[in-house]
Amino acid sequence: MHNTEQKFHTKNNVCVFDVNRIRNDFPILCCNVNDKPLVYLDNAASAQKPSVVIEAMNYALRHEYSNVHRGIHYLSNAATQRFEDTRETCRVFLNARHSDEIIFTKNATEAINLVALTWGMNNLQQDDEIILSIMEHHANIVPWHFLRERKGAIIKWALVDDDGTFDLDQFEKLITPRTKVVSLTHMSNVLGTVIPIKEVIRIAHQHNIMVFVDAAQSAVHMSVDVRDLDADFLCFSGHKVYGPSGIGVLYGKREFLNNLPPFLGGGAMIENVTTDNVTYGPPPSRFEAGTPAIVEAVGLTAALNYMIKSDRQAIATHENSLTLYAQEQLKAFNWLRIHGTTRNKGGIVSFTVDGLHPHDISMVIDRSGVAIRAGHLCTQPLMQHYGITAMCRASFGMYNTFRDIDIFVEALEKAYNLFK
């Protein structure tokens, strides 16, 4: 075991976090890439899946697959029960009051679009204001631009300091009587910055402003309690919380959801259809048109239960230790700049290298089995804010080790020397 890892994992000779045990739960980590052991550091894009998720989905396909909310036969009832069990698991995971406050979507992106194109289209007028942060993923920018284009809304931008710290004072000064929406990431997918979202919501609610929280990054790294935050809407994606792709979760306060029109039309979201009229079902069915991601819901249940049963505080401490260690190792390179060094950030380290394009770096270190992200990271306004076009990003999960970082740093140095 790595020396740094040894110090963290033992306390008074008692093991408090066994990363090797966790790694054994993720089959893909045993694979080789380019004849080298896989070092997977692209968790902010998609996390890998533990065996319990893979096995749960396999069992559902082999033994319990049928469409849900449709039939009265055994398989349909069994599949429906599992599907609705996922809704309850999500309620527990987010500490929502009611299971009907949980809406299933394809991903966090669809969840944001759902709210922007239902609540936003119904409630925004010409020159009403939407506040976003300069750190937002395109998924939390483009749907609000739709409202700028279609309703004449105005988008205003909350900024960050040079180290990536969210400027709460500047945010509050953006609020005017025309501000109707605040939609912010809880944790930046580039800088790792954790926004003081509870304080943001408190300030916004003092002005009767609706708040949407993009928890796509934060949901996997920290406990997200929608009641404690008092969020009006919040979303996350299954594929980032060690679950499958193709399923996401939108939480909405019951009083908001009850007043939203449908997002999509079709089966499951209606009460009655005639040649002259349609009446719509209540939430959550009103927002879940068509056959949903049935097997993916089973996988999401397994993933969330895996996280719920884990010591999430120990995992957070481990991921924080990895982040600090990676930053310290990279600071030794005078040809590299880390973007986002604010305190208490999440498990992400983004950087640029003098004279080298991030794509070239990623391609070369892939030869060492190291997977990182490179590009504009779906955050072009943030790239423009820093005066660059792209970054490299290493992002950590519960199964990453200090040895992973050592291999990554060594591969990175080799890549720089290769191009130098």
C-alpha positions in Angstrom: 0.0 0.0 0.0 1.2 3.5 -0.8 2.7 5.3 2.2 0.2 8.2 2.1 -2.6 5.7 1.7 -1.4 3.7 4.7 -1.5 6.8 6.9 -5.1 7.6 5.8 -6.5 4.1 5.9 -5.4 3.2 9.5 -6.1 4.9 12.7 -5.1 3.3 16.0 -4.4 0.1 14.0 -8.1 0.0 12.9 -8.9 0.1 9.2 -11.3 3.0 8.6 -11.5 2.9 4.8 -10.5 -0.1 2.7 -10.1 1.1 -0.8 -8.9 -2.3 -2.0 -12.1 -3.9 -0.9 -14.1 -1.3 -2.8 -11.9 -1.8 -5.9 -12.8 -5.5 -5.8 -16.5 -4.5 -6.3 -15.7 -2.8 -9.7 -14.9 -5.5 -12.3 -13.6 -3.0 -14.9 -10.7 -1.9 -12.7 -9.1 -5.3 -13.3 -8.9 -4.5 -17.1 -5.8 -3.5 -19.0 -5.6 -0.6 -21.4 -2.8 -0.5 -23.9 -1.3 -3.4 -22.0 -1.2 -1.4 -18.8 -3.5 -1.6 -15.7 -6.4 0.8 -16.1 -6.1 4.1 -14.1 -9.6 5.5 -14.5 -9.6 9.3 -13.7 -12.7 10.4 -15.7 -15.3 9.9 -13.0 -16.8 13.4 -13.4 -17.9 12.3 -16.9 -19.2 8.8 -15.8 -18.3 6.6 -12.9 -17.7 2.9 -13.2 -20.2 0.3 -12.0 -20.0 -2.1 -9.1 -20.9 -5.7 -9.5 -24.2 -5.2 -7.6 -25.4 -2.8 -10.3 -24.4 -5.1 -13.1 -25.9 -8.2 -11.4 -29.2 -6.4 -10.5 -29.7 -5.3 -14.1 -28.8 -8.8 -15.4 -31.3 -10.4 -13.1 -34.0 -8.0 -14.1 -33.4 -8.8 -17.8 -33.3 -12.5 -17.2 -36.2 -12.9 -14.7 -38.4 -9.9 -14.2 -38.5 -7.8 -17.4 -41.8 -6.4 -18.6 -43.2 -3.0 -19.3 -44.3 -1.1 -16.2 -47.6 0.5 -15.2 -49.3 -1.4 -18.1 -50.2 -5.0 -17.4 -51.8 -6.9 -14.6 -49.7 -10.1 -15.1 -47.0 -11.2 -12.8 -44.0 -9.9 -14.7 -45.6 -6.5 -15.2 -46.4 -6.2 -11.5 -42.9 -7.3 -10.5 -41.2 -4.8 -12.9 -43.6 -2.0 -11.7 -42.8 -2.7 -8.1 -39.0 -2.6 -8.7 -39.5 0.6 -10.7 -41.4 2.3 -8.0 -38.9 1.0 -5.4 -36.3 3.1 -7.2 -38.5 6.2 -6.7 -38.6 5.5 -3.0 -34.8 4.9 -2.9 -34.3 8.2 -4.6 -36.6 9.9 -2.1 -34.5 8.5 0.7 -31.2 9.4 -1.0 -32.3 13.0 -1.3 -34.3 13.1 1.9 -37.4 14.4 -0.1 -40.7 14.4 1.8 -42.7 12.5 -0.8 -41.9 9.9 -3.4 -44.1 11.7 -5.9 -41.6 14.6 -5.8 -39.2 12.3 -7.7 -39.4 12.4 -11.5 -37.4 10.0 -13.8 -35.7 11.5 -16.8 -33.0 10.3 -19.2 -30.3 12.3 -17.4 -29.7 15.6 -15.6 -29.8 17.4 -18.9 -33.3 16.4 -19.6 -34.3 17.3 -16.0 -33.1 20.9 -16.5 -34.8 21.1 -19.9 -38.0 19.9 -18.3 -38.1 22.7 -15.8 -36.9 25.4 -18.2 -39.5 24.5 -20.8 -42.4 24.0 -18.4 -42.0 26.3 -15.4 -39.9 28.8 -17.5 -42.2 29.1 -20.4 -45.2 29.6 -18.1 -43.6 32.0 -15.7 -41.1 34.2 -17.5 -41.8 37.3 -19.4 -39.8 39.7 -21.6 -36.8 41.1 -19.7 -37.2 38.7 -16.7 -33.8 37.7 -15.4 -32.1 34.3 -15.0 -28.9 34.0 -12.9 -26.4 31.4 -13.8 -22.8 31.0 -12.7 -19.9 31.2 -15.1 -19.0 27.6 -14.1 -22.2 26.0 -15.5 -22.1 23.0 -17.7 -23.8 23.6 -21.0 -26.7 21.5 -19.8 -27.5 24.2 -17.3 -26.9 27.0 -19.9 -28.5 26.0 -23.2 -32.1 25.4 -21.8 -32.1 28.9 -20.3 -30.9 30.3 -23.6 -34.0 28.8 -25.1 -36.0 31.1 -22.8 -33.7 34.1 -23.8 -34.5 33.3 -27.4 -38.2 32.5 -27.1 -39.3 34.7 -24.2 -36.9 37.6 -24.2 -35.4 36.7 -20.8 -32.0 38.1 -19.7 -29.2 35.9 -18.5 -26.9 37.3 -15.8 -23.7 35.6 -14.7 -22.4 35.0 -11.2 -18.6 35.0 -11.3 -15.7 33.2 -9.5 -12.4 34.5 -8.1 -9.1 33.5 -9.7 -8.8 30.4 -7.5 -12.4 29.3 -8.4 -14.1 30.6 -5.3 -17.8 31.5 -5.9 -18.3 35.2 -5.3 -21.4 35.2 -3.1 -21.4 39.0 -2.7 -21.3 39.6 -6.4 -24.1 37.0 -6.8 -26.3 38.9 -4.4 -25.7 42.2 -6.2 -27.1 40.6 -9.4 -30.5 40.2 -8.0 -33.2 42.7 -9.0 -37.0 42.8 -8.9 -36.9 41.2 -12.4 -34.9 38.2 -11.2 -37.1 35.1 -11.4 -34.7 32.1 -11.6 -31.4 31.1 -10.1 -30.0 27.9 -11.6 -26.6 26.9 -10.3 -24.3 23.9 -10.2 -23.8 22.6 -6.6 -20.3 21.5 -7.6 -18.4 22.6 -10.7 -17.5 19.8 -13.1 -14.2 21.7 -14.0 -13.0 23.5 -10.9 -14.4 21.3 -8.2 -15.8 24.4 -6.5 -18.6 23.7 -4.1 -21.1 26.6 -4.1 -22.6 27.6 -0.8 -25.9 26.5 -2.2 -27.9 26.6 1.0 -26.9 30.3 1.5 -27.7 31.0 -2.2 -31.2 29.5 -1.8 -31.8 31.4 1.4 -30.9 34.7 -0.3 -33.0 33.9 -3.4 -36.0 32.9 -1.5 -35.9 36.2 0.4 -36.7 37.7 -3.0 -39.3 35.0 -4.0 -36.9 33.6 -6.7 -37.2 30.0 -7.8 -33.9 28.0 -7.4 -32.8 25.0 -9.5 -29.8 23.1 -8.3 -27.7 21.0 -10.7 -26.3 18.2 -8.4 -24.9 16.1 -11.1 -21.4 16.3 -9.5 -22.2 16.8 -5.9 -24.6 13.9 -5.5 -21.8 11.4 -5.7 -19.3 13.2 -3.5 -21.5 14.5 -0.6 -24.8 14.0 1.0 -27.5 16.1 -0.7 -30.5 16.9 1.5 -33.2 18.7 -0.5 -35.2 19.6 2.6 -32.2 21.0 4.4 -31.2 23.0 1.3 -34.8 24.0 0.7 -34.2 23.5 -3.1 -37.2 24.1 -5.3 -35.8 21.8 -8.0 -32.7 19.6 -8.1 -31.3 17.0 -10.4 -28.6 14.3 -10.8 -27.7 11.6 -13.3 -27.5 7.9 -12.7 -24.2 7.4 -14.5 -22.3 9.6 -12.2 -23.4 7.9 -9.0 -22.1 4.5 -10.0 -25.3 3.6 -11.8 -26.3 3.1 -15.4 -26.6 5.8 -18.1 -30.0 6.5 -19.6 -31.7 7.5 -16.3 -31.7 10.7 -14.3 -33.6 12.1 -11.4 -35.5 15.4 -11.1 -36.6 16.4 -7.6 -39.3 19.1 -7.4 -41.3 20.5 -4.5 -44.8 19.1 -4.7 -46.3 22.6 -4.9 -44.2 23.4 -8.0 -44.8 20.1 -9.7 -48.6 20.2 -9.2 -48.6 23.5 -11.2 -46.4 22.4 -14.1 -47.8 21.5 -17.5 -46.5 18.3 -19.2 -43.1 18.2 -20.8 -43.8 15.4 -23.3 -47.0 13.8 -24.5 -47.9 10.1 -24.9 -48.7 7.0 -22.8 -48.5 7.0 -19.0 -48.9 10.7 -18.5 -52.6 11.0 -19.2 -55.8 10.4 -17.3 -58.2 10.4 -20.3 -57.9 11.1 -24.0 -60.8 11.8 -26.3 -61.0 13.1 -29.9 -61.7 16.6 -28.4 -59.7 16.7 -25.1 -56.9 15.4 -23.0 -56.7 15.4 -19.2 -53.3 14.8 -17.6 -52.2 12.7 -14.8 -50.7 14.0 -11.5 -47.0 14.1 -10.8 -44.9 12.1 -11.2 -46.7 10.3 -14.1 -47.5 13.6 -15.8 -43.8 14.0 -16.6 -42.9 10.4 -17.5 -44.4 9.9 -21.0 -43.8 6.6 -22.7 -41.9 3.5 -21.7 -39.3 4.5 -19.1 -35.8 3.2 -18.5 -37.0 0.1 -16.7 -33.8 -1.9 -16.2 -31.8 1.2 -15.7 -34.0 2.1 -12.8 -33.2 -1.3 -11.2 -29.5 -0.5 -11.7 -30.0 2.9 -10.1 -31.6 1.4 -7.0 -28.6 -0.9 -6.6 -26.1 2.0 -7.1 -27.8 4.3 -4.6 -28.2 1.5 -2.1 -24.5 0.7 -2.5 -23.7 4.4 -1.7 -26.2 4.6 1.2 -24.7 1.5 2.8 -21.2 2.8 2.5 -19.5 5.2 4.9 -20.0 8.3 2.8 -18.0 10.5 5.2 -15.0 8.1 5.0 -15.4 8.1 1.2 -15.5 11.9 1.1 -12.4 12.1 3.3 -10.6 9.7 1.0 -11.6 11.6 -2.1 -10.5 14.9 -0.5 -7.1 13.3 0.4 -6.7 12.2 -3.2 -7.4 15.7 -4.5 -5.0 17.4 -2.1 -2.3 14.8 -2.9 -2.8 15.2 -6.7 -2.6 19.0 -6.4 0.6 18.8 -4.4 2.2 16.4 -6.9 1.3 18.6 -9.9 2.5 21.8 -8.2 6.0 20.5 -8.6 5.7 21.1 -12.4 6.5 24.7 -13.2 5.1 24.1 -16.7 1.6 23.3 -15.5 -1.2 25.4 -14.1 -4.0 24.1 -12.0 -7.4 25.7 -12.5 -9.5 25.7 -9.3 -7.6 25.7 -6.0 -10.3 26.9 -3.7 -10.6 25.3 -0.3 -13.1 22.4 0.3 -13.4 21.7 -3.4 -14.6 18.4 -4.7 -12.6 15.5 -6.2 -11.5 17.2 -9.4 -8.2 18.6 -10.6 -8.2 20.5 -13.9 -5.1 21.9 -15.5 -3.3 23.2 -18.6 0.2 22.6 -19.8 2.4 25.3 -21.4 2.5 24.9 -25.1 0.5 21.6 -25.3 -3.0 21.0 -26.3 -5.1 19.0 -23.7 -6.1 16.5 -26.4 -2.4 15.7 -27.1 -1.8 15.1 -23.4 -4.8 12.9 -22.9 -3.9 10.8 -26.0 -0.3 10.2 -24.8 -1.0 9.4 -21.2 -3.7 6.9 -22.4 -0.8 4.8 -23.6 0.1 4.4 -19.9 -3.5 3.2 -19.2 -4.5 6.5 -17.7 -8.0 7.9 -18.6 -8.6 11.6 -18.1 -10.8 14.2 -19.8 -9.6 16.8 -22.2 -11.4 19.6 -24.1 -13.7 22.5 -23.1 -15.5 20.1 -20.7 -18.9 21.5 -21.9 -18.1 24.8 -20.1 -17.1 27.2 -22.9 -18.2 30.3 -20.9 -15.8 29.3 -18.1 -13.0 28.6 -20.6 -13.5 32.1 -22.0 -13.5 33.5 -18.5 -10.0 32.1 -18.0 -8.9 33.1 -21.6 -8.3 29.5 -22.8 -10.1 27.0 -25.0 -9.6 23.7 -23.3 -8.3 21.9 -20.2 -7.3 18.5 -18.9 -9.3 17.1 -16.0 -8.5 14.3 -13.6 -11.5 13.4 -11.4 -11.6 10.9 -8.6 -14.1 8.3 -7.3 -14.3 6.2 -4.2 -12.1 3.4 -5.8 -9.2 5.6 -6.8 -5.9 5.3 -5.0 -2.8 7.3 -4.3 -1.0 4.9 -6.6 -3.4 5.9 -9.4 -2.2 9.4 -9.0 1.5 8.5 -9.0 1.0 6.6 -12.3 -0.9 9.6 -13.7 1.7 12.1 -12.6 4.5 10.0 -14.0 2.7 9.5 -17.3 2.0 13.3 -17.5 5.7 14.1 -17.0 6.6 11.6 -19.7 4.1 13.3 -22.1 5.5 16.7 -21.4 9.1 15.5 -22.0 8.0 13.8 -25.2 6.6 17.0 -26.7 9.2 19.4 -25.2 
